[in-house]
Amino acid sequence: MAEVVRVVEEEARRRNARVKEVRLEVGELSFLCEEQLRFAFEVLAEQSDVLRGSKLVIESVKAEIKCEGCGYEGGVRYADDFAYHFSPPILQCPECDGFDVRIVKGRGCIVKEIVIITS
């Protein structure tokens, strides 16, 4: 979150503006906790003259894979194991059970939009 805040601050200062809202796209395979992101943003924003009072909007991005074997493109399956505190994704093709899959969506954390107020 510190890097996100740094980038947003830099852009706002470059435009001589204050930030009203920051929109993030957070992939489910990034394993970033929304609650922790919000807390970190609030703490860091209060220390910034251009971010103080701004709002964080988080948009979750579902994971998608592509199977190089059969061509499947779509969502992933999740383990149903109570030993975990969450259901981890299984990076295996749900159609052919192959392991030659590539993650095509849901791994990043991207600043999608910054809403600013100019002076």
MIRO-881499 format. One record per residue (C-alpha): residue in three letters; x, y, z. Coordinates in steps of 0.25 Angstrom, whole numbers, padded with zeros to 4 digits, always signed. Example, Ala and Ser with C-alpha at 12.3 -4.5 7.8 and 13.67 -1.06 7.14 Angstrom:
% MIRO-881499
ala+0049-0018+0031/ser+0055-0004+0029/
END
This chain:
% MIRO-881499
met+0000+0000+0000/ala+0012+0009+0003/glu+0016+0008-0012/val+0001+0011-0017/val+0001+0023-0008/arg+0014+0028-0013/val+0010+0027-0028/val-0003+0034-0025/glu+0003+0045-0017/glu+0013+0047-0028/glu+0002+0048-0039/ala-0006+0058-0030/arg+0006+0067-0028/arg+0010+0067-0042/arg-0004+0072-0045/asn-0005+0081-0033/ala-0017+0074-0028/arg-0023+0067-0016/val-0028+0053-0017/lys-0043+0050-0015/glu-0043+0035-0018/val-0034+0024-0022/arg-0039+0012-0029/leu-0031-0001-0028/glu-0033-0014-0036/val-0028-0025-0027/gly-0027-0039-0032/glu-0032-0051-0023/leu-0018-0058-0026/ser-0011-0046-0021/phe-0015-0051-0007/leu-0016-0037-0002/cys-0026-0035+0009/glu-0036-0024+0006/glu-0038-0020+0021/gln-0023-0019+0023/leu-0022-0011+0010/arg-0032-0001+0015/phe-0026+0000+0029/ala-0012+0003+0022/phe-0018+0013+0013/glu-0025+0021+0024/val-0012+0022+0032/leu-0004+0026+0021/ala-0014+0036+0015/glu-0015+0043+0028/gln+0000+0046+0027/ser-0001+0052+0013/asp-0005+0066+0010/val-0011+0062-0004/leu-0018+0049+0001/arg-0024+0053+0014/gly-0039+0050+0014/ser-0039+0042+0001/lys-0047+0030-0001/leu-0041+0016-0005/val-0050+0007-0014/ile-0046-0007-0016/glu-0051-0015-0028/ser-0048-0030-0027/val-0044-0037-0039/lys-0047-0052-0040/ala-0036-0062-0045/glu-0036-0067-0059/ile-0027-0077-0065/lys-0024-0082-0079/cys-0020-0097-0081/glu-0010-0099-0092/gly-0014-0114-0093/cys-0029-0113-0097/gly-0031-0098-0099/tyr-0040-0096-0087/glu-0041-0081-0082/gly-0049-0078-0070/gly-0049-0078-0055/val-0042-0087-0045/arg-0046-0098-0035/tyr-0044-0097-0021/ala-0039-0107-0010/asp-0050-0111+0000/asp-0040-0114+0011/phe-0044-0109+0025/ala-0029-0110+0029/tyr-0028-0096+0022/his-0034-0083+0027/phe-0038-0080+0013/ser-0041-0089+0000/pro-0028-0088-0008/pro-0029-0088-0023/ile-0025-0100-0031/leu-0016-0097-0043/gln-0021-0109-0051/cys-0030-0109-0063/pro-0045-0112-0058/glu-0048-0118-0072/cys-0036-0127-0075/asp-0029-0127-0061/gly-0016-0123-0068/phe-0006-0115-0060/asp-0001-0107-0073/val-0009-0094-0069/arg-0005-0080-0070/ile-0012-0069-0060/val-0018-0059-0069/lys-0025-0050-0059/gly-0026-0048-0044/arg-0012-0047-0040/gly-0009-0032-0039/cys-0012-0020-0031/ile-0014-0008-0040/val-0017+0007-0038/lys-0029+0007-0048/glu-0033+0022-0046/ile-0030+0034-0037/val-0041+0044-0035/ile-0034+0058-0033/ile-0039+0072-0029/thr-0031+0083-0035/ser-0029+0096-0029/
END
